[in-house]
């Protein structure tokens, strides 16, 4: 029973400390979040196109080599 009480006390202490740390966080504004999301989407799109082109070229090369 003592182990359970110790576990619960430690869990409560962890939750309390986590809550205190989250109050210190500087959260981004909606504008910052949308701008960051836009940048990520553009980079993903560019990477997808680049990898698609490389895949197409390599597929044609393998097809040419193997007949």
N, C-alpha and C positions, 0 to 999 in steps of 0.2 A: 504494500500500500504506500509505503514511503517513496518507492521509486516512481510510482505514478504521480504522486504529489510533486516530486522534484521535476519530473518531465513536464507537467502542466505549468509549473512556475517558470521553467526555462522557456517554454513556448510563449507564455504570456509576456515575458521580458523581451523576447525576440520581436514579437508583434508590436510592442510598445516602442522599441528602438527603431523598427522599420518605419512606423508611423511618424516618428519624430524626424527621421531623415528625409522622408518624402515631403515634409513641410519646408525643408531647406532647398528643395529643387526649384530651379528657375525654368518654368515650362515655356516652350515656344508659343508665340502667338499664332493665330489661325493663318495669318499672312505668311509667316515664316514656314509653317508646316506645308502650306500649299506650294510655296516656292521650292522647297526641298523636294517635295513629291514630284513636281514638274521636272526638276533636274534629273532625278533618278529615272523617271520614265523616258526622258530623252536619251540618256546614256544607255539604258536597256535597249531601246529601239535601235540606236546606232550599233551597239554590240551585236544584236540579232541580225541586222543586215550584213555586217561584216562577216560573221560566222556563216551565214547563209551563202554568201559569195564564195568563201573559202571552201565550204562543203561542196558546192556546185562544181568548182574547179577541180577539187580532188576527186570527186566522183567521175568526172569526165576523164581525168588523167588515168584513174584505175581502169576504167572501161576501155580506154585506148590501149593501155599496156596489156590487159588480159584478153582483149579482143572482143 
